[in-house]
Amino acid sequence: ILRDITVNLGCPVRGRRVLLLGAGGAARGTILPLLEASPATLVIANRTAAKAHELAAEFAGSSHAGLIGCALAELAGLQFDVVINATSASLSDAVPDLPTGLYAHGSLAYDMMYGKGDTPFMTAARQQGASRSADGLGMLVEQAAESFLLWRGIRPSTAPVLAEMRASI
């Protein structure tokens, strides 16, 4: 996910305010790479605050970035540069219940789900002020490239693969 966000989408994470929506397995797998990219803050928000707090506590010693867990309802009044949807809401054409004003100027809304068109999260994010949005297809391609690198010692160019996949779905 980090390579898709920073390289493919050209969105820096270092020094930025990052919001990770969800506290399940998809969210858990992104926390350490995000922290290693040195965001100013990483907020993990979930419907149930306890799960977000537990996840934040688990990774608390992994970075100097401000790492906070909270409920979705506690996000009111905060703004973020990068918002990552790691919930399963897009699978059922739903959107997490988020307060307005969440997206800072120039922000990226990133949905880990992907499909033929924009996900409901991507559409809602742009309507609520996100400057741009992206789905997780690039993350899938980058994961495959990383696996290829580990097995073969060569990182394939992902841009043509991503373009071909985008055209075929």
RODO-2510 file (C-alpha; in nm, 4 decimals, decimal comma):
residues 169
     n   res          X          Y          Z
     1     i     0,0000     0,0000     0,0000
     2     l     0,2768     0,2423     0,0871
     3     r     0,4476     0,2059    -0,2508
     4     d     0,1172     0,2596    -0,4308
     5     i     0,0466     0,5747    -0,2314
     6     t     0,3950     0,7259    -0,2429
     7     v     0,5277     0,6110    -0,5820
     8     n     0,2291     0,5435    -0,8081
     9     l     0,0124     0,8229    -0,6696
    10     g     0,2967     1,0593    -0,5769
    11     c     0,1535     1,1297    -0,2334
    12     p     0,4106     1,1669     0,0449
    13     v     0,3367     1,0194     0,3861
    14     r     0,6371     1,1611     0,5743
    15     g     0,5248     1,4448     0,7984
    16     r     0,1600     1,4078     0,6967
    17     r    -0,1528     1,3463     0,9011
    18     v    -0,2758     0,9973     0,8164
    19     l    -0,6111     0,8445     0,9106
    20     l    -0,6578     0,4681     0,8913
    21     l    -1,0227     0,3614     0,9006
    22     g    -1,0845     0,0174     1,0494
    23     a    -0,9086    -0,2034     1,3021
    24     g    -0,9232    -0,5458     1,1382
    25     g    -0,6648    -0,7494     0,9519
    26     a    -0,6376    -0,5157     0,6529
    27     a    -0,5680    -0,2208     0,8828
    28     r    -0,3229    -0,4183     1,0954
    29     g    -0,1146    -0,5043     0,7891
    30     t    -0,0712    -0,1394     0,6912
    31     i     0,0244     0,0119     1,0269
    32     l     0,3936    -0,0782     1,0419
    33     p     0,4736     0,0315     0,6831
    34     l     0,2872     0,3573     0,7447
    35     l     0,4751     0,4208     1,0698
    36     e     0,8072     0,3449     0,8996
    37     a     0,7245     0,6235     0,6509
    38     s     0,7293     0,8754     0,9423
    39     p     0,3894     1,0445     0,9287
    40     a     0,3340     1,3338     1,1688
    41     t     0,0395     1,1413     1,3106
    42     l    -0,1348     0,8136     1,2417
    43     v    -0,4875     0,7907     1,3747
    44     i    -0,6599     0,4522     1,3732
    45     a    -1,0368     0,5012     1,3866
    46     n    -1,2963     0,2278     1,4179
    47     r    -1,6678     0,1967     1,4963
    48     t    -1,5679     0,0515     1,8326
    49     a    -1,3004     0,2597     2,0012
    50     a    -1,1678    -0,0328     2,2071
    51     k    -1,0421    -0,2164     1,8970
    52     a    -0,8702     0,0971     1,7675
    53     h    -0,7102     0,1612     2,1086
    54     e    -0,5834    -0,1990     2,1253
    55     l    -0,4295    -0,1762     1,7807
    56     a    -0,2646     0,1590     1,8553
    57     a    -0,1240     0,0214     2,1818
    58     e     0,0164    -0,2826     2,0010
    59     f     0,2232    -0,0628     1,7659
    60     a     0,2957     0,2240     2,0070
    61     g     0,6699     0,1537     2,0343
    62     s     0,7243     0,1188     1,6594
    63     s     0,7665     0,4858     1,5705
    64     h     0,8080     0,8402     1,6923
    65     a     0,4934     0,9389     1,5045
    66     g     0,1889     1,0254     1,7089
    67     l    -0,0179     0,7063     1,7088
    68     i    -0,3740     0,7364     1,8327
    69     g    -0,6711     0,5006     1,8415
    70     c    -1,0255     0,6368     1,8565
    71     a    -1,3879     0,5854     1,7584
    72     l    -1,5129     0,7222     1,4265
    73     a    -1,7311     0,9642     1,6213
    74     e    -1,4207     1,1223     1,7788
    75     l    -1,2875     1,2463     1,4433
    76     a    -1,5029     1,5605     1,4359
    77     g    -1,2902     1,8731     1,4024
    78     l    -0,9801     1,6874     1,2794
    79     q    -0,8305     1,7043     0,9305
    80     f    -0,6076     1,4595     0,7470
    81     d    -0,3819     1,4617     0,4427
    82     v    -0,4216     1,0896     0,3701
    83     v    -0,7327     0,8890     0,4605
    84     i    -0,7157     0,5123     0,4067
    85     n    -1,0311     0,3024     0,4158
    86     a    -0,9417    -0,0442     0,5467
    87     t    -1,3000    -0,1293     0,6411
    88     s    -1,5177    -0,3756     0,4535
    89     a    -1,7849    -0,1095     0,3907
    90     s    -1,7163    -0,0878     0,0163
    91     l    -1,7919    -0,4586    -0,0221
    92     s    -2,1549    -0,3811     0,0577
    93     d    -2,1650    -0,0457    -0,1261
    94     a    -2,1587     0,1387     0,2058
    95     v    -1,9406     0,4188     0,3399
    96     p    -1,8040     0,4567     0,6939
    97     d    -1,9944     0,7216     0,8900
    98     l    -1,7432     1,0074     0,8915
    99     p    -1,7772     1,3686     1,0035
   100     t    -1,7609     1,6483     0,7479
   101     g    -1,4470     1,8574     0,7129
   102     l    -1,2153     1,5572     0,7511
   103     y    -1,0153     1,6144     0,4326
   104     a    -0,7368     1,8743     0,4285
   105     h    -0,6504     2,0735     0,1167
   106     g    -0,4647     1,8461    -0,1271
   107     s    -0,5742     1,5295     0,0544
   108     l    -0,5872     1,1751    -0,0791
   109     a    -0,8707     0,9339     0,0002
   110     y    -0,7538     0,5759    -0,0555
   111     d    -0,9885     0,2771    -0,0527
   112     m    -0,8183    -0,0606    -0,0178
   113     m    -1,1060    -0,2133    -0,2175
   114     y    -1,1068    -0,1891    -0,5948
   115     g    -1,3409    -0,2534    -0,8810
   116     k    -1,4453    -0,1412    -1,2245
   117     g    -1,5364     0,2094    -1,1174
   118     d    -1,5024     0,4313    -0,8160
   119     t    -1,5975     0,2765    -0,4844
   120     p    -1,8682     0,4439    -0,2745
   121     f    -1,5928     0,5573    -0,0348
   122     m    -1,4015     0,7292    -0,3163
   123     t    -1,7122     0,9090    -0,4398
   124     a    -1,8169     1,0193    -0,0905
   125     a    -1,4634     1,1361    -0,0094
   126     r    -1,4476     1,3644    -0,3133
   127     q    -1,7939     1,4998    -0,2311
   128     q    -1,6691     1,5770     0,1207
   129     g    -1,3569     1,7611     0,0047
   130     a    -1,0848     1,5079    -0,0769
   131     s    -0,8727     1,6494    -0,3580
   132     r    -0,8282     1,3069    -0,5114
   133     s    -0,9109     0,9441    -0,4517
   134     a    -0,7734     0,6054    -0,5473
   135     d    -0,8662     0,2425    -0,5070
   136     g    -0,6504    -0,0495    -0,3979
   137     l    -0,5741    -0,2032    -0,7371
   138     g    -0,2260    -0,0497    -0,7307
   139     m    -0,1719    -0,2041    -0,3873
   140     l    -0,2549    -0,5465    -0,5319
   141     v    -0,0081    -0,4993    -0,8188
   142     e     0,2642    -0,3724    -0,5845
   143     q     0,2150    -0,6739    -0,3555
   144     a     0,2641    -0,9023    -0,6550
   145     a     0,5778    -0,7109    -0,7575
   146     e     0,7172    -0,7405    -0,4048
   147     s     0,6564    -1,1155    -0,4089
   148     f     0,8269    -1,1425    -0,7469
   149     l     1,1238    -0,9485    -0,6080
   150     l     1,1517    -1,1814    -0,3096
   151     w     1,1351    -1,4942    -0,5254
   152     r     1,3283    -1,3817    -0,8336
   153     g     1,5486    -1,0942    -0,7163
   154     i     1,4040    -0,8511    -0,9716
   155     r     1,1325    -0,5915    -0,9197
   156     p     0,9137    -0,5784    -1,2299
   157     s     0,7864    -0,2482    -1,3596
   158     t     0,4350    -0,2167    -1,2229
   159     a     0,3002     0,0708    -1,4353
   160     p     0,2232    -0,1418    -1,7448
   161     v     0,0728    -0,4198    -1,5334
   162     l    -0,1468    -0,1734    -1,3473
   163     a    -0,2595    -0,0116    -1,6743
   164     e    -0,3445    -0,3513    -1,8258
   165     m    -0,5373    -0,4617    -1,5173
   166     r    -0,7233    -0,1313    -1,5001
   167     a    -0,8241    -0,1695    -1,8654
   168     s    -0,9423    -0,5275    -1,8194
   169     i    -1,1734    -0,4863    -1,5188
***
